[in-house]
Amino acid sequence: MLAGAPLGNTGDASARLRDVLTSADVVAAEDTRRLARLARDLGVTVGGRIVSYFEGNEERRTPELVEALRSGAVVAVVTDGGMPSVSDPGYRLVRAALDAGFPVTSAPGPSAVTTALALSGLPSDRFVFEGFLPRSGSGRRGRLRELAAEPRTLVFFEAPHRIVGACEDLVAIFGADRQAAICRELTKTYEEIRRDTLGALAAGAAADPPRGEITLVVAGAPAGPPVAPDDDQLRAEVAGREAAGASRRDAIQQVADAHGLRKRSVYALVHENR
């Protein structure tokens, strides 16, 4: 049983979630302390055995939970917020349970993905969820280059200490004019939605870094084939980024990324006749 937990506001908890917490034989929690706090806030008592189930022990604990299923136990998975298995523990157990022939169901609940998508003001009829971007700058830029031409709205999770770098890379690769929204602390006391162009959001994040849990929503690539920039435009873009404070090396790299060009080609163009 996958049990969707509130993102922050316990008023969003369903009656089924309460029933699951009180009736399941085993409750596998991403954070047992948060589970205890959630149960207290909901005024319920967890009736079964509580075990921790998080990224660090998920592989080891999954066989134990499958054995509990074999013994006839009802096993519930609860994460810190949202639906289990969506960039959270759960998928490994779902797959193992299905492979062992056990039924899997859910008590659905809130999702940061669809909540942020709906609040972003961006097209929501077709979208792509990419989870967390790679932690390294080079890995992140490589992933973004793969997504630069994606026409559907993009949804990412991002950590607060990486959001500035992620926004800067998005500007470099997607362009400063692409619409986006930074959604933080959804349903919580300090919920905030910043809607603007990527360029403006990047500048705002650098000046006032958003804190807490962040979901980033970015408009898809505009329809139609991209128009190749001419030499004068490329030179002007590099000069503009330099004027904004980037080093020449970084400005050249950013312009090359934005247009899918080789860095050495842009470098040669900028230094031509100098």
Buried (B, 14 or more C-beta within 10 A) or exposed (E): BBBBBBBBBBEBBBEBBBEBBBBBBBBBBBBBEBBEEBBEEBEBEBEBEBBBBBEEBBEEBBEBBBEBBEEEBBBBBBBBBBBBBBBBBBBBBBEBBEEEEBEBEBBEBBBBBBBBBEBBEBBBEEBBBBEEBEEEEEEBBEBBBEBBEBEBBBBBBBEBEBBBBBBBBBBBBBBBEBBBBBBBBBBBEEBBBBBBBBBBBBBBBEEEEBEEBBBBBBBBBEEEEEEEBEEEEBBEBBBEBBEEEBEBEBBBBBBBBBBEBEBEEBBEBBEEEE
